[in-house]
């Protein structure tokens, strides 16, 4: 209120924002009888206007001082227009049109982030302004402490500057996700700031300079699941790991100045651990054989240390291991034959195996390693040299997913949430009451720390399906269109075979992302008929350089999944699932690899794209035909019978 009433004493952007709010009152106020609601609509509109005017094409101490040379926001659709603020790019609202989220990741947001934004603090749950040149300096960070409803805060890769961790963070008691990596937070790492963050599950403080030990306020967090603090000039003992909760899923502590010593013994007790990275942390002594007890472990980076002794054979007991790198150490002996065996086994997920091989002048005899000298650039597909130490990959916005809250009808089980589905469950897939087993998940991430934006589409008879904007949903004409193209009043196809009218569409943010695949490529979700697939372009049709093919993305998905479905038909769903694994974003390799290839194809000139696409599509169509024959033995018998009959008649004529 002080900000609004005293604009004459403020910088120009506040006065301009007030002028805008007066000239363009919130559309949500037009029919609002609740005075409190109406007043808050005015506040949030003013706060968002302040944000835009203070950061669009504005400078700060870290950017170009001549603002005429600065680029504006990358995307600013509908900002500072008469439309409701819930229609402004990156703004997420709840069913009451209160702003609950702001997603302006990598959008060239500059200037100094305004404290007036704190006026949205009563309702704001989600903020992602990462990878922007915007700044906030020491005391100017106080707006953060006013966001008391906040659950997700990501300011990584910005020019936020503070001596130590801003104390205002301690006010955010509801916070579950905090990423302050690669900012300008430096010097004192005050653990007391974290002591009140009892809901925190994800913490990334990497890429800053703290010059001190990890404080108890961090390693005593009761619900912490992911901890990233690499390249942060941390000192002291690495034994703080022994104090971490057994709920921990991943920890990366690379490139710090910890005291020399062995790998902490307490790691063996972190039975839910999936990722461990302790590169360049002065580790000595042997690799504990107890690491073989970590059944969930998928990624293990221990390279660039001074580890000694032999590599334990118990590593082969890690059935989910994808990456194992121990190069640039003082290890000796042979790579255990058991480890080589799982690396050579196509059904095992291990794809990266690194050590100091004798073939490259090292002291470990390893004929099966695909990384033999540091550094190696390794991911789930293999290794390329050279590379820096691993760094976390930001979670991209998924393009083919339902939320964890969406439900399906499972045979003999009834209504089940997406998060509780598993491969082999038979789910309702069409208007004819047909059930099909889930043979794969194109996307499966039950993460409780990463939130995603979904569209919630409600009809008269459905509480609403929640899907990402590019996911495909069937209209009353049985056409698969993007969720983002659906409007209130449109008719969509229901699982009952009837059509229903869309009564509301809203943006929601949820944990978890899922995309179950069925043989037909369809699924009835929350009573509404949807596709298992999505587009990676704006149109429902595939297009190359503006030339639109008479082929929808739903049809493309069905055809291009043919080899995968055929494999699962031949092996059985249970055995087929052994060949499925997911990347850090929860995307199956069956989806990731074709998507990368198709995106590359879209970037070529139209002549090359069309020729290569025609060749690939023809191949997949042939596989699709084989799949249909395998799925229908009667057709195979009929074809053989026809062929045999024709052959007999031909031979009969020849004999005559």
Buried (B, 14 or more C-beta within 10 A) or exposed (E): EEBBEEBEEBEEBBBBBBEBBEEBBBBBBEEBEEEEBBEBBBBBBBBBBBBBBBBBBBBBEBBEEEEEEBEBBEEBEBBBEEEBBBEBBBBBBBEBBBBBBBBBBBBBBBBBBBBBBBBBBBBBBBBBBBBBBBBBBEEBBBBBBBBBBBBBBBBBBBBBBBEBBBBBBBBBEBBBBBBBBBBBBBBBBBBEBBBBBBBBBBBBBBBBBBEBBBBBBBBBBEBBBBBBBBBBBBBBEBBBBBEBBEBBBBBBBBBBEBEEBBBBEBBBBBEBBBBBBBBBBBBBBBBBBBBBBBEBBBBBBBBBBEBBEBBBBBBBBBEBBBBBBBBBBEBBEBBBEBBBEBBEEEEBBBBBBBBBBBEBEBEBBBEBBBBBBBBBEBBBEEBEEEBEBBBBEBBEBBBBBBBBBBBBBBEEEEEBBBBBBEBEBBBBBBBEEBBBBBBBBBBBBEBBBBBBBBBBBBBEEBEBBBBBBBBBBBBBEEEBBBBBBBEEEBBBBBBEEEBBBBBEBBBBBBBBBBBBBBBEBBBBBBBBBBBBBBBEBEEBBBBBEEEEBEBBBBBBBBBBBBBBBBBBBEEEBEEBBEBBBBBBBBBBBBBBEBBEEBEEBBEBEEEEBBEBBEEBBEEBEEBBEEBBBBEEEEEEEEEEEEEEEEEEEEEEEEEE
